[in-house]
Amino acid sequence: MYRPISIDRENLTIMGVPFPDLATLNITASAIGSNMFEGFEPEAGKIALIRDYVTNKITFIQFVEAAKNTING
C-alpha cells in the first residue's frame, strides 16, 4: 500500500535523512517512489543506506550486505 513520505527539498532531507545536494535527493526520491510501487517500505535507516550507496560512501557489495542484515534483523 502506498503511503507518502516526507521529502523536504528546502532542507535537503527525506524522512529526516540529510542529503548533500538537491540532485542526489531527487534521484533518491524518484528511486524510492518507484520501488514503493513494488512493495518497498521506506524507513530512515534504509534511506540513509541508499544515500550512502548513491553518494559512493559504500560499495555495491557493502550495500547488499547491509540490506541483507536489515531484512534478516
Sequence and secondary structure as in RCSB ss.txt:
>XXXX:A:sequence
MYRPISIDRENLTIMGVPFPDLATLNITASAIGSNMFEGFEPEAGKIALIRDYVTNKITFIQFVEAAKNTING
>XXXX:A:secstr
      EETTTTEETTEE SSHHHHHHHHHHHHHHHTTT    HHHHHHHHHHHTTSS HHHHHHHHHHHHH 
